[in-house]
Amino acid sequence: MFVDKMKPWQYGYELEILKSLEQNYRNYNAFALSPFSQIKKNDIAKALHDKNFIYHLDLQKGYEVSFLRKVIEKKGKFTLYQDIVVGEKYPGDIVISGLVGPTKQKERILREYSTNNNCWYVGWKEDLENGAITRSAGFEYVGGKITSNGEIYGLWFRNASDGKGLRIHPILNSIEKVGIKLVGSIRKDVLDEVTKQYLNLLPKFGESERNGYNEKYSWAALALRGYTSDPFRFEKPSEMSQKWQDEHKHENFQIQYTSLANKFPMVLLELQRLFGLNVGFDRILFMKMKVGNKKHQSELFRHTDLCDKDFGFTDGKIMRFHIPIITNDGCIGTHWNINGTKEQYHMKEGEVWMYDTRKPHAAVNNGDIERIHLVADVVMTENIRQKIMAT
């Protein structure tokens, strides 16, 4: 009988055993938005080799439970994204993740490992069972962690039952909990003038770089302010792929108004009215979401813009604001908050929406006309933070 040669990644474990263990993660992996976030047989083999994979099988009671366990060796931080710290981990802390099995057994595991050790549990925030088992096991919810793929992990913590080393967690600034918010509107005469000027020019939009969430080039953009004077060059060099940067390394990119900006003087004046005369800007774009057809819906799949490290609420960072110029009732957006809940919304023409693209978001145009938004990346100040929180 032919026997497959064992691969190095198996670390000596039989393939059928690894496949069987992987099957236990079908429901867990359904929450992953990237194959790199799934727990697959190669991950299990590596964890078994490192003695970080725990598997319990009780044939008499008819259950099996498995999870990953890690002992922290060096002090570190859990971040929501970028440099936003929600928790600190110390040597000796236990981190449990990838916990699958019957509910009662998962609760038992969490209690058991937090008896003599400070214990973290990392699980999908959108899996509601995680909230139930952690509450039952005496864990407190500390915060979330958002991945570049748009996934949301929850972070729960329990001090050791002996009460040693009571942990005080960082307090998250309340503005970080804001994902999308209506903060005002532009004047009707400005909206009419921008719409008229845009329709008169009818410029050809450049196509966005193909990626995993821009299905069939659903969106495109033109720059009023960008990193070259060419309005068709709306890309931001720092957030592009390494391959793209290598191909354009001899170009001189500097933030500037494009040749199209002088056609829309009312845009800058209105943005200054909204945000202040001394306000700073990164890019200012017209963004178009196309009309779908029978074969392909016009859709941006769930994603984040964490590739742009400049986004944030602190001074000098930038935050995005959307102003619909042309839209329809079929334009629906979805935004996921840091606690894993989602909200759907429709932005009306002329409204000004703060839009934190570090958090997962998606959009669809089910209407029969293209959606045109004016999008401004505004440099953050205390006045703008107050404007966001006051509305």
N, C-alpha and C positions, 0 to 999 in steps of 0.2 A: 504494500500500500504506500502511495506517495505521501510524504509528510512535508509540509511547508517548512522551509528553513526559517528559524526564528530570527526576527529583525532586531537590530541593535536597540530600537526604541522600546521594545518589549521588556527589556531588562530581565529577561529570563522567565517572564510570566506567559503562560499559555494564552494564545490568541482567543480561544473560546471563553476562557475565564474573563478576560478583559472585555470582550463583547457583551458578556452577560452582565457585568458590572455597569457597562455603559448604558444598557437598556434601562437601568434604574433612574437614569437622568433624562429620560424623554420629556417629562413635564417640566423639569428644571430648564432644560435647553430651549424649550418653547418660548421662554421670556428673553432669550438672547437675540440681539439684532445683528450680531457678527459671529461667524464661526469661531473666532478667537476667544469669545466669551463663553462658549459651550464647554462642558466637561466631557471630553471624548476619551476613547480608550488609551491614546498615547499620554494624555494628562494623568489618567489613573495609574498607568504603568510607572510614570515618573514619580508620582506621589507615593506609590507603594515602595519604590526603590529608596526614596528619601525618608520612609517611615512616617509620612504625613497623611496617609490615607487609612481611615479606620472603617472597618466593616463588621457589623454584627448580624449574625443569622441565628434565629431561634426557630428551629424546625418544629418544636413542640407547640409553641404559641403561633407559629406561622407568620413571622414577620422578618424583614431584613431592613437594616438602616445603615447608611454610609455617609461619610462626610470627610472633609479635609481639615486637618488640624495643624496649626503652626504655632510655635513658641517664639515670641519676639526676643531677639537678641540685642538689638540696638534701639535706642529711643528714636521714634519717628512720628509722623503726623498722618492723619486721615484728612483729605481735602475734598470739599464739595466739587471743586474744579479749580484749576490754576493755583493760586496761592490762598484760597479761602479755606482756612482750617476749621474743621468741625470737631476734631478729636485728636488726642495724643496717646500714643502707645508707648509703653515702657518695657524694659527687659523683664521677662517672666510672664508678661501678659499672654494669654491664650487667645488665638483667633480661630473661630470655627466658621467654615464656609462650605458651600456645596452640600448642605444637609438635606438628605432625602430619606423618606420612609413614612410610616404611619405617624399621625399627629402626636399621639401620646408618647411614642418612643422618641420623637424629636424633642419634645418637652423634657423628657427624662435626660437626654444627652446634655441639653443646655444646663439643667440643674446640676448634673454630675460634674461637669467641667468647670462650673463657677463656684463650687463648694470651697475649694482651697486656693483658687487662683482668680485674679481679676480676668474677666473673660469678655471678649468681643464676639459678636455674631454678625456676619456679613451675608445678606441675602437680598433677593429681588424685592424692591419696595412695592412693586405692583402685584406681587403675590400676597394676597390678603392674609393667607394663613401665617405668614411670618409675623405679622402684627399680633395675631392671637397667641402663637406659641411663646413669643418673647414675653408678652404680658403675663402669661401663666407661669413662666419660669422666673419671673422677677427681674427681667431686664428693662432698662429704660432706653427709649429711642433718643439717640444723640444727634443724628443728622443723616444726610444722604450723600451719595457720590455719583456724579454724572459722568458718563464716558463720552468720548468723542463720537461714538456711534449712536448716542441718544439713549443708552440704557441708564436706568436709575437703580442703584443699590441702596439699601438701607443699612445703617450702622447702629447696632444696639449694644449696650454695655451693662455688665453687672459686676459690682464689687464682690470680692471674695466674701463668703458668708461670715468669716471671722472678723470682717469689718476693717481689716488692715489696709492702709493706704487709700483712704477715701478719695475718689477721683472727682475733681471739679472740671467740667468740660467748658471749652470756649463758648461764649455767647455770640450767636450769629447776628450780624447787623440786620435789622428788620427789612432793609431795602433789598437784601439778597433774596428774600422770599417773594419778591415781586417778579413775575414773569412777563406779563403783558398788561398794559394799562392805558386807558383812554385819558389823555392829559390836556386836551384842548381841541381847537379847530383853527383852520386858516380862514381868512375873510372870504366871503362869497365872491367879491369882485376879483380877488387874486386867483381863486380856483377857476373862475370862468376864463380869465386871461391866460393862465397856464394851459388849460385845456385847449383853448382856441389856438394858441401858438404851437402847441404840440401837434394838433391835428393839421395845421397848415404846413408844418415842416415835414410831417410824416417820414422821419428818418428811418433808414433801415437799421434794425437792431442787430448788434453782433450776437453771435451764438455763444452761450456759456460753454465752458469746458465740460465735456461729458463726465459725469460721475454717477455714483450709485443711487443718488436720490433724485436727480434731475431726469425723470423718465422722458425719453424721446425729446430731449431738449425743450422741456416745458417752459423754461424761463430764459430770458435774455436781458441785457441791460445796455444803457447808454450813460456815459459819465458827464456830468456838469463839472465835477471836480474829481480828479483821479491822480494817477501817478505818472501820466504823460499828458501832453496837450491834445492827444487824439481821443475824441469821445467814444470811439469804438474799443479803446483799450481800457476797459473798466476794471480789470483785475488788480488785486493788491499783491505785489510781489512776495511779501513775507508769508502769505498764506497759501502760496502755490506749491506744487510738488517740487522735490529736489531736482527732478529731471527738467522741469520747466525753468527753474532758477539757473541750472547749468547752461541751458540753451540760450538764456537771455543775460548772462553774466556781464556782457560788455555794454549793456544798455544802462543809461543813467536815469533812475527812477526817483522822482521827487514829487511830493504832493503839490498839486497846482490846479487852477481852473482850466478847463479844456476850451477848445475853440467853440463849443456849443453854448458855453455859459453866458456869453453876451446876448444870446437870443432870449434868455430868461432872467433879466435883471430883477424881476419881481420876486423870484424865488429866494435870493439871498436876503432881500429886504424883509420878506415875510418871516424867514427863519430868524433874522435878528430881532424882529418884533417879538417872536415867540420865546427866544432863549437869551436875548441880551445883545447889545451892540458889540461887546467884546468877545462874543462866543467864538470858539474855535471849531473847525470842522476837519474831519478826515474825508472820506469820499461822500459825494452827493450824486445819486444815481436816479435815473428813470429805470424802473424794473418792470418788465412785461411778463405776464403769465398768459400763455397762449390759450386758445380755445381747443378743447379736445375733439376727438372724433370717435366713430364707432369702434375703431381698432385700439386707439390709445387715449386714455383719459389724461387730461392735463393735470399733472399731479407732482408735487414735491413730497417724497416720502419722508418719514420721520428721520430727523438728523439734528446735529448741533453745528454751530460755527466755532467750536473750540480751537480750530486751527488758527484763528486770529487771536493772538495773545494780547492784543491791545484792548479787547472788550473788558468792561468792568465798570463799577460805580465809583471808584475812588478818583481823586483829583488827577487829571492828566490821562485817565483811561477814556475810552469812547463808549457811547451807548447808541443803539440804533433807534431811529424814529421813522415810522411809516405814515405816509399821507396819501390815501387813495385819491387819484385824479380821475380815473375812469374805472368803474367796477360794475358788478351786477350781483344780484341776490344769490347766484350760484357759486360765488367765491367764498369759500369757507376755510377758515384756518383752525388748526388744533395746536394747543400749547400744553405741555406737561409741566406741572409745578415740581418743586424739589421734593415734595412729599409723595410723589407718584401719581397724584390725581391729574386729570386732564380737563380742559375746558375748550369748548368750541366757540367761535365768534365770527362775526361778519363786520368788517370795517367799512363804514360808509364814506362816501365822497366828502373830502374836506376835513375829515377827522384826523387828529394827530395822536398816534399810538406809540407809546414807548414799548420796545420789543427787545427783550433780552435773549439774544440768539445763542447764548451759551447753554440755555435750557432746551430740551428737545422740542421740536416744532415740525409741523407739516402743513401743507396747503393743497387745495384743489380748486380748479375752475370748472364748474359744471354748467356755466352759462354759455351764451352764444356770442359774447363779445370778449375781446381781450381785456385783461385786468392790467391797468397801468398805475403803479405806485411811485410817488416821489419818496426816495429813501435817503435820509441824512444821518451820517455817523457823527454825532456831536461830542465834543470834548467835555468831559464831566467837570462840574464845579459844584460848590455847595448850593448855589442858587438853583441849579438844575435838579439836584437831589431833592431840595425842598419842593420844587414844582411837582416832581414825580410823587412824593409822599403826601402832598397836600390835596391832590385831586382824587 
